[in-house]
Amino acid sequence: MTLTVEPRVSDPRTVRDGSETAISLDRALVSFERRKHEPLVAVNDVSFEIPRGSVVCLLGPNGSGKTTTVNLICGLLRPTSGTVRIFGNDPVRQRREVLRNLAVVPQETALYNSLNARENLSFHGHYYGVDHHDLGTRIDRVLELVQLTDRQKDRVGTYSGGMQRRLALARALLTEPKALLLDEPTLGVDVHSRAALWEQVRELASQGMCVLLTTNYMEEAEQLSDHIVILDHGARVVSGTVPELKAMVGGRRLLLHFADDEAAAEATGLLDGATAPVRNGATVSAELTETREAIQLIRDLEHASARSSERMVSFEVKESNLQDVFLQFTGRALRD
């Protein structure tokens, strides 16, 4: 099954017909041999296509295969089977061509703290072969985009975490890539810096850039993504737009908070089959419908087990969100 993503470009003429494939994985599998053990399958038959002008988010708990998938796209790993293509090029065998079109913003900013912003960008531009006649203009442009023009002569060591993240984004854009890979781009930054980065990512996508991001912030995934791919145990378990994913788990859910994990586990077993319950620690989330409202469900639980109902601390009704989707399909919290 191929992931279909609608690009968000404001002028489709800037991206041919608006459907040029930027990143594609076709049944990609990565298996590591282990002595005296079965091979470890880190990515298992993963397929998706991302066109230019779109933002796609990879979500998954630790060990789900996100990092391995990112390494495949960057050319740091070769697939055991299947194919990976960046604008039609193999990221391992045609690395030079891929690096002309793909830029990466890793979790670690890896900036030179003793240099100022402009010096950092100049070093990066020379290293990647940006024409020196054009380099100054490009530096001006990316500094303006990330709103660091006024601080360009200050040492990077004096920057806040959010400013360093924005400079790392500017560095990636210096080579004018067609595709951008962001690995937890707002990790550890303040709310205002996060909002600024979100705005910049949306602007880049509207101009025709393909953006693939990983994040541990559900709000970030929901705000930025045209499509979301959820990985678990190396495989793609579900994908779609945010509304499509929410529809898969129902519109409203009842949250039952118990005194301990044991009581929650017992209640999950009692409710299983009728309400699609999902347990996260001492909290049980159960689907609500027009015919099964919150009070009726609680009464059903009381009837099934007085002991469980007595150990229930509180309850609340809430609209389904991306966290509910994640728990429904992986059974685990995002940072597990």
C-alpha positions in Angstrom: 0.0 0.0 0.0 1.4 3.4 -1.0 1.0 6.5 1.1 -0.7 9.2 -0.8 0.1 12.8 0.2 -1.5 15.9 -1.2 1.1 18.7 -1.5 0.3 22.1 0.0 2.2 24.3 -2.6 0.5 27.6 -3.2 1.5 27.6 -6.9 1.6 24.1 -8.4 3.6 25.3 -11.4 6.6 25.6 -9.1 6.6 21.8 -8.6 5.8 20.7 -12.1 2.2 19.3 -11.7 2.4 19.4 -7.9 3.1 15.6 -7.6 6.9 15.2 -8.2 8.0 12.4 -5.8 10.8 13.6 -3.5 11.4 10.7 -1.1 10.2 7.1 -1.7 10.7 3.8 0.1 9.5 0.7 -1.6 9.3 -2.4 0.7 12.5 -1.3 2.5 13.9 -3.8 4.9 16.9 -3.6 7.2 18.2 -6.7 8.9 21.3 -6.9 11.1 23.0 -10.3 11.5 23.7 -11.4 15.1 26.0 -14.2 16.2 24.1 -17.0 17.8 20.8 -15.1 17.5 18.1 -14.5 14.9 18.8 -11.5 12.7 17.5 -8.2 14.1 14.9 -6.6 11.8 15.0 -2.9 12.4 12.8 -1.8 9.4 10.3 -4.3 8.0 8.8 -3.9 4.6 8.2 -0.1 4.9 6.8 1.7 1.9 5.7 5.4 1.4 6.1 8.2 -1.1 6.4 11.9 -0.3 5.9 14.5 -3.0 7.4 18.0 -3.0 5.3 20.6 -1.2 4.3 18.4 1.6 5.1 17.7 5.3 5.1 14.1 6.5 5.8 13.2 10.1 7.3 9.9 11.4 6.0 8.9 14.8 6.9 5.9 16.9 8.0 4.8 20.3 11.7 4.1 21.0 12.9 1.2 18.9 10.1 1.6 16.3 12.5 2.1 13.4 12.4 5.9 13.0 16.1 6.4 13.3 16.9 3.5 10.9 14.4 4.9 8.4 16.0 8.3 8.6 19.5 6.7 8.1 18.2 4.9 5.0 17.0 8.2 3.5 20.3 9.9 4.4 22.3 7.1 2.8 24.0 6.1 6.1 22.5 2.6 5.8 21.9 0.4 2.8 18.6 -1.5 2.8 18.9 -5.3 3.0 16.2 -5.5 0.5 13.8 -3.0 -1.2 14.7 0.4 -2.5 15.1 4.0 -1.3 15.1 6.9 -3.7 15.6 10.6 -3.3 14.3 12.3 -6.5 15.0 9.0 -8.2 18.6 8.6 -6.9 20.0 5.9 -4.7 21.2 7.7 -1.5 24.1 5.2 -1.2 25.3 4.8 -4.8 24.5 8.3 -6.0 25.3 10.1 -2.8 26.6 13.2 -4.4 23.4 13.7 -6.4 21.3 13.1 -3.3 23.2 15.6 -1.2 22.5 18.3 -3.8 18.8 17.9 -3.1 18.6 16.7 0.5 19.5 18.6 3.7 19.4 17.3 7.2 18.8 19.1 10.5 19.9 16.6 13.2 19.0 16.7 16.9 22.5 17.9 17.7 23.0 21.3 16.2 26.8 20.8 15.9 27.5 24.5 15.5 30.8 26.2 16.3 30.2 28.2 19.4 33.3 30.4 19.1 32.2 31.6 15.6 29.4 34.0 14.9 26.3 33.0 12.8 27.6 34.4 9.6 31.0 32.7 10.0 29.3 29.3 10.7 27.2 29.6 7.6 30.2 30.7 5.5 32.2 27.7 6.6 29.3 25.4 5.8 28.8 27.0 2.4 32.4 26.6 1.4 32.5 23.0 2.7 29.5 22.1 0.5 30.8 23.9 -2.5 28.3 26.8 -2.7 29.6 29.2 -5.4 31.5 32.0 -3.5 29.9 34.6 -5.8 26.5 33.6 -4.5 27.3 32.6 -1.0 26.9 36.1 0.6 23.4 36.5 -0.9 22.3 33.1 0.3 23.6 33.8 3.8 21.6 37.0 3.9 18.5 35.2 2.7 18.6 32.3 5.2 19.4 34.6 8.1 16.4 36.7 7.3 14.2 33.6 7.0 15.1 32.4 10.5 15.0 36.0 11.9 18.7 36.1 13.0 19.9 39.0 10.9 20.3 41.3 13.9 22.3 38.7 15.7 24.5 37.5 12.9 27.7 39.0 14.3 27.2 37.5 17.8 29.1 34.4 18.8 26.8 31.3 18.6 27.8 30.4 22.1 25.8 33.3 23.4 22.6 32.1 21.6 19.6 30.5 23.3 18.7 26.9 22.4 15.9 28.1 20.1 18.2 30.5 18.3 20.7 27.7 17.7 18.0 25.5 16.3 17.0 28.3 13.9 20.6 28.7 12.8 20.9 25.0 12.2 17.8 25.3 10.0 19.4 28.2 8.1 22.6 26.1 7.6 20.6 23.3 6.1 18.8 25.7 3.7 22.0 27.3 2.5 22.5 24.7 -0.2 18.9 25.3 -1.5 17.7 21.7 -1.1 14.5 20.4 -2.5 13.9 18.1 0.5 14.5 18.7 4.2 14.8 16.1 6.9 14.2 17.5 10.5 15.0 15.2 13.4 13.1 16.5 16.4 13.6 20.1 15.3 12.1 21.8 18.4 13.5 19.5 21.1 14.3 21.6 24.2 13.3 25.0 22.8 10.8 27.5 24.3 7.3 28.0 23.1 8.0 31.1 21.1 11.0 29.6 19.3 8.9 26.5 18.5 6.1 28.6 17.0 8.7 30.5 14.9 10.1 27.2 13.6 6.6 25.9 12.8 5.9 29.0 10.7 9.2 28.5 8.8 8.5 24.9 8.1 5.0 25.7 6.7 6.5 28.5 4.5 9.1 26.1 3.1 6.4 23.5 2.3 4.2 26.1 0.6 7.2 27.0 -1.6 7.4 23.4 -2.8 9.9 21.8 -0.4 9.4 18.3 0.8 9.8 18.1 4.6 10.1 14.8 6.6 10.2 15.3 10.3 10.4 13.1 13.4 9.1 14.5 16.6 8.0 13.4 20.1 5.5 16.3 20.4 2.0 15.2 19.3 1.0 18.9 19.0 3.8 19.5 16.6 2.9 16.5 14.4 -0.7 17.6 14.4 0.1 21.3 13.6 2.6 20.7 10.8 1.8 17.4 9.1 -0.1 16.8 5.9 0.3 13.1 6.6 1.5 11.0 9.5 3.2 7.6 9.4 3.2 5.6 12.7 6.0 3.0 12.9 6.2 0.2 15.5 8.6 -2.7 15.7 10.1 -1.6 12.4 6.9 -1.7 10.4 4.4 0.9 9.3 1.3 0.2 11.3 -1.0 3.0 10.1 -0.8 6.3 8.1 -3.1 9.1 7.0 -4.1 12.7 7.6 -4.8 13.8 11.2 -8.6 13.7 10.7 -8.4 10.3 9.1 -6.4 8.9 12.0 -8.7 10.4 14.6 -11.7 8.9 12.8 -10.1 5.5 13.2 -10.4 5.6 17.0 -13.8 7.3 17.3 -14.8 10.9 18.1 -15.0 10.8 21.9 -13.4 8.8 24.6 -13.9 8.2 28.3 -10.8 8.4 30.5 -11.0 6.3 33.7 -8.3 7.1 36.2 -7.6 4.3 38.7 -5.7 4.2 42.0 -3.0 1.8 40.5 -2.0 -0.1 37.4 -3.5 -3.3 38.7 -7.0 -1.9 38.9 -6.7 -0.3 35.5 -5.6 -3.6 34.0 -8.6 -5.4 35.5 -11.0 -2.7 34.2 -9.5 -3.0 30.7 -10.2 -6.7 30.7 -13.8 -6.1 31.8 -14.5 -3.5 29.1 -12.7 -5.4 26.3 -14.8 -6.1 23.3 -17.4 -3.4 23.5 -15.4 -0.1 23.9 -11.9 -0.7 22.4 -10.2 0.1 25.7 -6.6 1.2 25.8 -4.6 1.2 29.0 -1.7 3.6 29.7 -0.5 3.0 33.3 -3.3 3.6 35.7 -5.6 5.2 33.1 -8.0 3.4 30.8 -9.3 5.1 27.6 -12.6 3.7 26.2 -14.5 4.7 23.0 -17.9 6.4 23.4 -20.7 6.3 20.9 -24.2 7.7 20.8 -25.6 4.4 22.1 -22.9 4.0 24.8 -22.4 7.2 26.8 -20.1 7.7 29.7 -22.5 7.2 32.6 -23.8 3.9 31.1 -20.2 2.6 30.6 -19.3 3.4 34.2 -22.5 1.6 35.4 -21.5 -1.4 33.2 -18.1 -1.5 35.0 -19.8 -1.2 38.4 -22.1 -4.1 37.6 -19.2 -6.2 36.3 -16.9 -5.5 39.3 -17.6 -3.4 42.4 -13.9 -3.8 43.3 -12.7 -2.1 40.1 -15.3 0.7 40.4 -14.3 1.4 44.0 -10.7 1.9 42.9 -11.6 4.4 40.2 -10.3 7.8 41.3 -11.9 10.0 38.6 -13.1 10.1 35.0 -13.4 12.6 32.2 -14.8 12.7 28.7 -12.6 14.2 25.9 -12.4 14.4 22.1 -10.0 11.9 20.5 -6.6 13.3 19.7 -3.4 12.1 18.1 -2.2 10.6 21.4 -5.3 8.4 21.4 -4.5 7.2 17.9 -0.9 6.5 18.9 -1.9 4.4 21.9 -4.6 2.6 19.9 -2.1 1.4 17.3 1.0 0.9 19.3 -0.3 0.3 22.9 2.6 2.4 24.2 3.3 6.0 25.1 5.4 7.9 22.6 8.6 8.0 24.8 8.4 4.3 25.9 
